[in-house]
Amino acid sequence: MLQTAPRIATCAKQIRLNFQVLTAFERVTEQYSDLGVRFSDAIALEPSNPAFLPKTGCFVLMPLGHEMILTASFDSPTSWVGGEVCGTGSVILTAFDQTGKILAQVTTAASQGKGSCSKQQLELNRSGIAKVMFHSSEPFILKDFYFQGPITSNAQSY
């Protein structure tokens, strides 16, 4: 008689970061490495400008420096990534594979009126995403960053 091993359901976990465990002016790099993502050129802020205030929570990420670039690199390639951004100009999300080749890109619409901030979702679905870059020519914040984690035996949300 042929017996088969029990089948274990596998699925990718969805990971959502809202940055509320951070402190003001904390440089963000390895804080989420246990979830498979590392940031560069990012700082945690509690916005004082009402145009940048998030709907919930206090802390957001903002690019560190004048280049207005914030990157996230994944330990294992993902196929889904996104976040809520708020910027005074258009914000671009670019996805790269492990060799640095651009896989996909999506852009927000520009804000209406000087000094206004348009909150918008940016999301990409493409297999093999090893790194993403949020960038703009104007100041912006990143809130509620999310991505598909590696395949596991249990589905988990963070």
C-alpha positions as CSV (number, residue, x, y, z in Angstrom):
1,M,0.0,0.0,0.0
2,L,1.4,3.4,-1.0
3,Q,1.3,6.1,1.7
4,T,1.8,9.7,1.1
5,A,3.1,12.3,3.6
6,P,0.6,14.8,4.8
7,R,0.6,18.0,2.8
8,I,1.6,21.1,4.6
9,A,-0.1,24.3,3.3
10,T,2.4,27.0,2.4
11,C,1.7,30.6,1.7
12,A,3.5,33.9,1.6
13,K,3.1,36.1,4.6
14,Q,2.1,39.7,4.2
15,I,4.2,42.0,6.3
16,R,3.1,45.6,7.1
17,L,5.3,48.1,8.9
18,N,3.8,51.2,10.4
19,F,7.0,52.5,12.1
20,Q,5.4,53.1,15.6
21,V,8.2,51.2,17.4
22,L,10.7,53.8,16.3
23,T,11.7,57.0,18.1
24,A,12.1,60.5,16.8
25,F,15.2,61.2,14.6
26,E,16.2,57.5,14.7
27,R,18.2,56.5,11.7
28,V,16.4,53.4,10.2
29,T,18.6,50.6,8.9
30,E,18.5,47.2,10.6
31,Q,15.4,47.6,12.8
32,Y,13.3,45.3,10.7
33,S,16.0,42.8,9.6
34,D,14.3,40.0,11.5
35,L,11.4,40.5,9.0
36,G,13.7,40.3,6.0
37,V,14.0,44.0,5.1
38,R,16.7,46.6,5.6
39,F,16.4,50.3,5.0
40,S,19.0,52.9,3.9
41,D,18.9,56.7,3.8
42,A,15.9,56.8,6.1
43,I,15.1,58.6,9.3
44,A,12.0,58.3,11.6
45,L,10.2,61.5,12.2
46,E,7.0,62.7,13.9
47,P,5.8,65.3,11.4
48,S,5.1,68.7,12.7
49,N,3.7,70.1,9.5
50,P,-0.1,69.3,9.5
51,A,0.1,68.6,5.7
52,F,2.3,65.5,6.5
53,L,0.5,64.2,9.5
54,P,-0.5,60.5,9.1
55,K,-4.1,59.4,9.7
56,T,-3.0,57.1,12.5
57,G,0.1,56.8,14.6
58,C,2.9,59.3,14.9
59,F,6.1,58.1,13.2
60,V,6.9,58.0,9.5
61,L,10.0,57.5,7.5
62,M,11.6,60.4,5.5
63,P,14.7,60.3,3.3
64,L,17.9,61.2,5.1
65,G,19.8,63.9,3.3
66,H,19.0,66.2,0.4
67,E,18.7,63.5,-2.4
68,M,15.1,62.6,-1.4
69,I,15.8,58.9,-1.8
70,L,14.8,56.1,0.6
71,T,15.6,52.4,-0.2
72,A,14.5,49.1,1.2
73,S,16.4,45.9,0.4
74,F,15.0,42.4,0.9
75,D,16.9,39.3,2.2
76,S,14.8,37.2,-0.2
77,P,13.2,38.6,-3.4
78,T,9.6,39.5,-3.1
79,S,6.8,39.9,-5.7
80,W,4.7,42.5,-4.0
81,V,5.7,45.7,-2.3
82,G,4.1,49.1,-1.6
83,G,3.4,51.9,0.9
84,E,1.5,55.0,1.6
85,V,3.4,58.1,0.7
86,C,2.7,61.8,1.1
87,G,4.7,64.3,-0.8
88,T,4.7,67.9,-2.0
89,G,5.6,66.6,-5.5
90,S,5.4,63.3,-7.4
91,V,6.9,60.3,-5.6
92,I,8.3,57.4,-7.6
93,L,8.6,53.8,-6.5
94,T,11.2,51.8,-8.5
95,A,11.8,48.1,-8.1
96,F,15.1,46.4,-8.9
97,D,16.2,42.7,-9.2
98,Q,19.3,41.2,-7.6
99,T,21.5,42.5,-10.4
100,G,20.3,46.1,-10.1
101,K,18.1,45.9,-13.2
102,I,14.9,48.0,-13.1
103,L,11.9,45.7,-13.0
104,A,9.0,48.2,-12.6
105,Q,8.2,51.7,-11.7
106,V,5.1,53.6,-10.5
107,T,4.5,57.3,-9.8
108,T,2.1,59.3,-7.7
109,A,0.2,62.2,-9.2
110,A,1.7,65.6,-8.3
111,S,0.1,67.5,-5.3
112,Q,-2.4,70.2,-6.1
113,G,-1.3,73.6,-4.8
114,K,1.9,74.9,-3.3
115,G,2.6,73.4,0.1
116,S,-0.1,70.7,-0.1
117,C,0.6,67.1,0.5
118,S,-1.2,64.3,-1.4
119,K,-1.4,61.0,0.4
120,Q,-1.3,58.1,-2.1
121,Q,-0.6,54.4,-2.3
122,L,2.2,53.1,-4.4
123,E,2.3,49.4,-5.1
124,L,4.2,47.1,-7.4
125,N,3.6,43.4,-8.3
126,R,6.5,41.8,-10.0
127,S,8.5,38.7,-9.2
128,G,12.1,39.0,-8.2
129,I,12.1,42.3,-6.4
130,A,15.3,42.5,-4.4
131,K,15.3,46.3,-3.7
132,V,12.9,49.2,-4.0
133,M,13.6,52.9,-4.0
134,F,11.2,55.7,-3.2
135,H,12.4,59.0,-4.6
136,S,11.2,62.5,-5.5
137,S,12.5,65.9,-6.2
138,E,10.5,67.3,-3.3
139,P,10.2,66.3,0.4
140,F,8.0,63.2,1.1
141,I,7.2,60.7,3.9
142,L,6.6,57.0,3.8
143,K,3.9,55.4,6.0
144,D,2.6,51.9,6.2
145,F,5.3,50.1,4.2
146,Y,4.2,46.5,3.2
147,F,5.6,43.6,1.3
148,Q,5.2,39.9,0.7
149,G,7.5,37.9,3.0
150,P,9.1,34.5,2.1
151,I,6.9,31.4,1.8
152,T,6.3,29.8,5.2
153,S,4.1,27.0,6.6
154,N,1.9,29.5,8.3
155,A,0.3,32.8,7.1
156,Q,1.2,35.7,9.3
157,S,0.5,39.3,9.4
158,Y,2.5,42.0,11.1
